[in-house]
Amino acid sequence: MGNNMENHQRTIPWVLALVAVGIALGGWFVGQGFVQGRTADRFVTVKGVAERDVEADIALWPIQFAATDDQLDQAQARIRDSRQEVLAFLVGHGIEAEAVQVHRLSVQDLYANAYRSGPVQSRFIIQQTLMVRSTETERIEKASQAIGELVDAGVILSSEGPMSNGPTYLFSRLGDHKPAMIAEATANARRAAEEFAADSGSRLGKIRRANQGVFVILARDRAPGIDEQGQRQKTIRVVTTIEYLLE
């Protein structure tokens, strides 16, 4: 019996030592997990911007004109004359005839209008649209600014509908600029993150999350009422959002 008590007393210190070591190791692992968790939570979110000034490479210009008369054949003759005036005007401004297509032709008989009221001076109204599509965007812009020459020639220009606001200018080579602009925006974001890390006494780590952003085409002159599609000069813009870990 005495031997059993003696052995039991010898075992207790070892057990206590093992328990102490276990508690110490458990505390170390908990501490390490806390530090790692706090490190993972330390990050900075920055944005990088890249812009390019470009010129439209496609111009779409619908030219609408009309002719009226009480006799259909007379109205048709007038619309033919107006069409010839428009084509001559375009050729005179260096726009090839192959760039022009008949887009729409409509004939309206006012007598057939069930809601007509009062006398009708011109029974027939003929409207025609010629669509100009050209990569010579500068020529189109200059010609559109001289549209008054058609009025002087007796052409009745129509201002009805969404196709009456002059040329539409498109930029179709966005893909040519994407790689370089993404690289530039990413570099700008990293510089901003490095400045923040230096100011906060940290070191910039790896990327935690990145969002490339969406490319947008803006009017060069960003003012109220300025429509991007109505301006030949444009600006391409992309904004990237990147989160960097801080160490």
DRENDO-1510 file (C-alpha; in Angstrom, 1 decimal, always signed):
<recs>
REC; n; res; u; v; w
REC; 1; MET; +0.0; +0.0; +0.0 .
REC; 2; GLY; +2.8; +2.3; +0.8 .
REC; 3; ASN; +4.4; +1.6; -2.5 .
REC; 4; ASN; +1.2; +2.5; -4.4 .
REC; 5; MET; +1.0; +5.9; -2.6 .
REC; 6; GLU; +4.6; +6.6; -3.4 .
REC; 7; ASN; +4.1; +5.8; -7.1 .
REC; 8; HIS; +1.0; +8.0; -7.2 .
REC; 9; GLN; +2.8; +10.9; -5.7 .
REC; 10; ARG; +5.6; +10.6; -8.3 .
REC; 11; THR; +3.0; +10.6; -11.2 .
REC; 12; ILE; +1.3; +13.8; -10.2 .
REC; 13; PRO; +4.2; +16.2; -11.1 .
REC; 14; TRP; +4.4; +14.7; -14.6 .
REC; 15; VAL; +0.7; +15.1; -15.1 .
REC; 16; LEU; +0.8; +18.6; -14.0 .
REC; 17; ALA; +3.8; +19.3; -16.2 .
REC; 18; LEU; +2.0; +17.8; -19.2 .
REC; 19; VAL; -1.1; +19.9; -18.5 .
REC; 20; ALA; +0.9; +23.0; -18.2 .
REC; 21; VAL; +2.7; +22.3; -21.5 .
REC; 22; GLY; -0.7; +21.6; -23.2 .
REC; 23; ILE; -2.1; +24.9; -21.9 .
REC; 24; ALA; +0.9; +26.8; -23.1 .
REC; 25; LEU; +0.8; +25.2; -26.5 .
REC; 26; GLY; -3.0; +25.8; -26.8 .
REC; 27; GLY; -2.4; +29.4; -25.9 .
REC; 28; TRP; +0.3; +29.7; -28.5 .
REC; 29; PHE; -1.9; +28.3; -31.2 .
REC; 30; VAL; -4.8; +30.5; -30.3 .
REC; 31; GLY; -2.5; +33.5; -30.3 .
REC; 32; GLN; -1.1; +32.6; -33.7 .
REC; 33; GLY; -4.5; +32.1; -35.1 .
REC; 34; PHE; -5.5; +35.5; -33.7 .
REC; 35; VAL; -2.5; +37.2; -35.2 .
REC; 36; GLN; -3.0; +35.5; -38.6 .
REC; 37; GLY; -6.7; +36.4; -38.5 .
REC; 38; ARG; -5.9; +40.0; -37.8 .
REC; 39; THR; -3.3; +40.1; -40.6 .
REC; 40; ALA; -5.8; +38.7; -43.0 .
REC; 41; ASP; -8.2; +41.5; -42.0 .
REC; 42; ARG; -5.6; +44.2; -42.6 .
REC; 43; PHE; -6.0; +45.3; -46.2 .
REC; 44; VAL; -6.5; +48.4; -48.2 .
REC; 45; THR; -8.9; +49.0; -51.1 .
REC; 46; VAL; -7.6; +51.3; -53.9 .
REC; 47; LYS; -8.8; +52.3; -57.3 .
REC; 48; GLY; -6.8; +52.9; -60.5 .
REC; 49; VAL; -7.9; +54.9; -63.4 .
REC; 50; ALA; -6.8; +54.9; -67.0 .
REC; 51; GLU; -8.0; +57.1; -69.8 .
REC; 52; ARG; -7.4; +57.5; -73.6 .
REC; 53; ASP; -8.6; +60.2; -76.0 .
REC; 54; VAL; -9.7; +58.7; -79.3 .
REC; 55; GLU; -11.6; +59.7; -82.4 .
REC; 56; ALA; -14.7; +57.9; -83.7 .
REC; 57; ASP; -13.9; +55.6; -86.7 .
REC; 58; ILE; -17.5; +55.2; -88.0 .
REC; 59; ALA; -20.1; +57.8; -88.7 .
REC; 60; LEU; -23.8; +57.2; -89.3 .
REC; 61; TRP; -25.8; +60.1; -90.7 .
REC; 62; PRO; -29.5; +59.8; -91.5 .
REC; 63; ILE; -30.7; +62.7; -93.7 .
REC; 64; GLN; -34.5; +63.0; -93.7 .
REC; 65; PHE; -36.3; +65.2; -96.2 .
REC; 66; ALA; -39.9; +65.5; -97.3 .
REC; 67; ALA; -42.1; +66.7; -100.2 .
REC; 68; THR; -45.8; +67.6; -100.3 .
REC; 69; ASP; -48.4; +68.1; -102.9 .
REC; 70; ASP; -52.1; +67.7; -103.6 .
REC; 71; GLN; -51.2; +65.4; -106.5 .
REC; 72; LEU; -49.3; +62.2; -105.8 .
REC; 73; ASP; -47.2; +62.3; -109.0 .
REC; 74; GLN; -46.2; +65.9; -108.2 .
REC; 75; ALA; -45.1; +64.9; -104.7 .
REC; 76; GLN; -43.1; +62.0; -106.2 .
REC; 77; ALA; -41.4; +64.4; -108.6 .
REC; 78; ARG; -40.4; +66.7; -105.8 .
REC; 79; ILE; -39.0; +64.0; -103.6 .
REC; 80; ARG; -36.9; +62.8; -106.5 .
REC; 81; ASP; -35.6; +66.3; -107.0 .
REC; 82; SER; -34.8; +66.6; -103.4 .
REC; 83; ARG; -33.0; +63.2; -103.4 .
REC; 84; GLN; -30.8; +64.4; -106.3 .
REC; 85; GLU; -30.0; +67.6; -104.4 .
REC; 86; VAL; -29.0; +65.6; -101.3 .
REC; 87; LEU; -26.8; +63.2; -103.3 .
REC; 88; ALA; -25.1; +66.1; -105.1 .
REC; 89; PHE; -24.5; +67.9; -101.8 .
REC; 90; LEU; -22.8; +64.8; -100.3 .
REC; 91; VAL; -20.6; +64.2; -103.4 .
REC; 92; GLY; -19.7; +67.9; -103.3 .
REC; 93; HIS; -18.4; +67.3; -99.7 .
REC; 94; GLY; -16.3; +64.4; -100.7 .
REC; 95; ILE; -18.7; +61.6; -99.6 .
REC; 96; GLU; -18.8; +58.7; -102.0 .
REC; 97; ALA; -22.1; +57.7; -103.5 .
REC; 98; GLU; -21.4; +54.1; -102.3 .
REC; 99; ALA; -21.6; +55.3; -98.7 .
REC; 100; VAL; -25.3; +56.3; -99.2 .
REC; 101; GLN; -28.3; +54.0; -99.0 .
REC; 102; VAL; -32.0; +54.5; -99.2 .
REC; 103; HIS; -33.1; +53.8; -95.6 .
REC; 104; ARG; -36.8; +54.5; -95.6 .
REC; 105; LEU; -39.6; +55.9; -97.8 .
REC; 106; SER; -43.1; +56.6; -96.6 .
REC; 107; VAL; -46.2; +58.1; -98.2 .
REC; 108; GLN; -49.0; +59.6; -96.2 .
REC; 109; ASP; -52.4; +60.3; -97.6 .
REC; 110; LEU; -54.1; +62.9; -95.3 .
REC; 111; TYR; -57.5; +62.0; -96.8 .
REC; 112; ALA; -57.0; +58.5; -95.3 .
REC; 113; ASN; -56.6; +59.9; -91.8 .
REC; 114; ALA; -59.8; +59.1; -89.9 .
REC; 115; TYR; -58.9; +61.8; -87.4 .
REC; 116; ARG; -58.5; +64.6; -90.0 .
REC; 117; SER; -60.3; +67.8; -89.3 .
REC; 118; GLY; -60.5; +70.9; -91.5 .
REC; 119; PRO; -59.4; +71.5; -95.1 .
REC; 120; VAL; -56.2; +69.9; -96.4 .
REC; 121; GLN; -53.8; +72.0; -98.6 .
REC; 122; SER; -51.4; +69.2; -99.5 .
REC; 123; ARG; -53.0; +65.8; -99.6 .
REC; 124; PHE; -49.9; +63.7; -100.0 .
REC; 125; ILE; -46.7; +63.8; -97.8 .
REC; 126; ILE; -43.7; +61.8; -98.9 .
REC; 127; GLN; -40.8; +61.4; -96.5 .
REC; 128; GLN; -37.5; +59.8; -97.4 .
REC; 129; THR; -34.3; +59.0; -95.4 .
REC; 130; LEU; -30.9; +58.5; -96.9 .
REC; 131; MET; -28.4; +56.8; -94.5 .
REC; 132; VAL; -24.8; +57.8; -94.9 .
REC; 133; ARG; -22.3; +55.3; -93.4 .
REC; 134; SER; -18.7; +56.2; -93.6 .
REC; 135; THR; -15.3; +55.8; -91.9 .
REC; 136; GLU; -14.4; +59.4; -93.1 .
REC; 137; THR; -15.8; +60.8; -89.9 .
REC; 138; GLU; -14.2; +64.2; -90.3 .
REC; 139; ARG; -15.8; +64.7; -93.7 .
REC; 140; ILE; -19.2; +63.7; -92.3 .
REC; 141; GLU; -18.7; +66.3; -89.5 .
REC; 142; LYS; -17.9; +69.1; -91.9 .
REC; 143; ALA; -20.7; +68.2; -94.2 .
REC; 144; SER; -23.2; +68.1; -91.4 .
REC; 145; GLN; -22.2; +71.6; -90.4 .
REC; 146; ALA; -23.0; +72.8; -93.9 .
REC; 147; ILE; -26.5; +71.3; -94.0 .
REC; 148; GLY; -28.0; +74.7; -94.6 .
REC; 149; GLU; -26.9; +74.4; -98.2 .
REC; 150; LEU; -29.7; +71.9; -98.7 .
REC; 151; VAL; -32.2; +74.3; -97.3 .
REC; 152; ASP; -31.0; +77.0; -99.7 .
REC; 153; ALA; -31.5; +74.5; -102.6 .
REC; 154; GLY; -35.1; +74.0; -101.6 .
REC; 155; VAL; -34.9; +70.7; -99.8 .
REC; 156; ILE; -37.4; +70.4; -97.0 .
REC; 157; LEU; -35.5; +68.7; -94.2 .
REC; 158; SER; -37.5; +66.7; -91.7 .
REC; 159; SER; -36.9; +66.9; -88.0 .
REC; 160; GLU; -39.3; +64.2; -86.8 .
REC; 161; GLY; -38.3; +61.1; -85.0 .
REC; 162; PRO; -35.0; +59.9; -83.3 .
REC; 163; MET; -33.1; +60.0; -86.5 .
REC; 164; SER; -33.1; +63.8; -86.9 .
REC; 165; ASN; -30.3; +64.9; -84.6 .
REC; 166; GLY; -27.4; +64.8; -87.0 .
REC; 167; PRO; -24.6; +62.2; -87.3 .
REC; 168; THR; -23.9; +59.5; -84.8 .
REC; 169; TYR; -20.2; +58.8; -84.2 .
REC; 170; LEU; -19.1; +55.3; -83.1 .
REC; 171; PHE; -15.7; +54.0; -81.9 .
REC; 172; SER; -15.3; +50.3; -82.7 .
REC; 173; ARG; -11.6; +49.7; -81.8 .
REC; 174; LEU; -12.0; +49.4; -78.0 .
REC; 175; GLY; -10.3; +46.0; -77.9 .
REC; 176; ASP; -7.1; +47.5; -79.3 .
REC; 177; HIS; -6.7; +49.7; -76.1 .
REC; 178; LYS; -7.9; +47.3; -73.4 .
REC; 179; PRO; -4.7; +45.4; -72.5 .
REC; 180; ALA; -2.6; +48.6; -72.1 .
REC; 181; MET; -5.3; +50.5; -70.2 .
REC; 182; ILE; -5.8; +47.6; -67.8 .
REC; 183; ALA; -2.1; +47.5; -67.1 .
REC; 184; GLU; -2.0; +51.2; -66.6 .
REC; 185; ALA; -5.0; +51.3; -64.2 .
REC; 186; THR; -3.5; +48.4; -62.2 .
REC; 187; ALA; -0.2; +50.2; -61.9 .
REC; 188; ASN; -1.9; +53.3; -60.7 .
REC; 189; ALA; -3.8; +51.4; -58.1 .
REC; 190; ARG; -0.6; +49.8; -56.8 .
REC; 191; ARG; +1.1; +53.1; -56.5 .
REC; 192; ALA; -1.8; +54.4; -54.4 .
REC; 193; ALA; -1.7; +51.3; -52.2 .
REC; 194; GLU; +2.1; +51.6; -51.7 .
REC; 195; GLU; +1.6; +55.2; -50.6 .
REC; 196; PHE; -1.1; +54.2; -48.1 .
REC; 197; ALA; +1.1; +51.4; -46.8 .
REC; 198; ALA; +4.1; +53.7; -46.3 .
REC; 199; ASP; +1.9; +56.3; -44.5 .
REC; 200; SER; +0.5; +53.6; -42.2 .
REC; 201; GLY; +3.9; +52.0; -41.4 .
REC; 202; SER; +2.9; +48.8; -43.2 .
REC; 203; ARG; +4.3; +46.8; -46.0 .
REC; 204; LEU; +2.2; +46.0; -49.1 .
REC; 205; GLY; +1.4; +42.3; -49.5 .
REC; 206; LYS; -0.4; +40.2; -52.1 .
REC; 207; ILE; -3.6; +41.1; -53.9 .
REC; 208; ARG; -6.6; +40.0; -51.8 .
REC; 209; ARG; -9.2; +40.7; -54.4 .
REC; 210; ALA; -9.3; +42.5; -57.8 .
REC; 211; ASN; -12.1; +43.9; -60.0 .
REC; 212; GLN; -11.1; +44.9; -63.5 .
REC; 213; GLY; -14.1; +47.3; -63.9 .
REC; 214; VAL; -16.1; +48.2; -67.0 .
REC; 215; PHE; -14.8; +50.2; -70.0 .
REC; 216; VAL; -16.9; +53.2; -70.8 .
REC; 217; ILE; -16.8; +55.6; -73.8 .
REC; 218; LEU; -17.5; +59.2; -72.8 .
REC; 219; ALA; -17.8; +62.4; -74.7 .
REC; 220; ARG; -14.5; +64.3; -74.7 .
REC; 221; ASP; -16.4; +67.4; -73.4 .
REC; 222; ARG; -18.3; +66.2; -70.4 .
REC; 223; ALA; -20.8; +68.9; -69.9 .
REC; 224; PRO; -24.5; +68.9; -69.3 .
REC; 225; GLY; -26.4; +68.2; -72.5 .
REC; 226; ILE; -23.4; +66.8; -74.4 .
REC; 227; ASP; -24.2; +63.5; -76.0 .
REC; 228; GLU; -21.3; +61.0; -76.4 .
REC; 229; GLN; -22.6; +59.6; -79.7 .
REC; 230; GLY; -23.0; +63.1; -81.2 .
REC; 231; GLN; -19.3; +64.0; -80.6 .
REC; 232; ARG; -16.5; +62.7; -82.8 .
REC; 233; GLN; -13.8; +63.1; -80.1 .
REC; 234; LYS; -14.3; +60.7; -77.2 .
REC; 235; THR; -12.6; +59.5; -74.1 .
REC; 236; ILE; -12.2; +55.8; -73.1 .
REC; 237; ARG; -12.1; +55.2; -69.3 .
REC; 238; VAL; -11.7; +52.2; -67.1 .
REC; 239; VAL; -11.5; +52.0; -63.3 .
REC; 240; THR; -10.0; +49.0; -61.5 .
REC; 241; THR; -10.6; +48.2; -57.9 .
REC; 242; ILE; -8.0; +46.2; -56.0 .
REC; 243; GLU; -7.6; +45.0; -52.4 .
REC; 244; TYR; -4.0; +44.6; -51.1 .
REC; 245; LEU; -3.1; +42.8; -47.9 .
REC; 246; LEU; -1.0; +44.9; -45.5 .
REC; 247; GLU; +1.9; +43.2; -43.6 .
</recs>
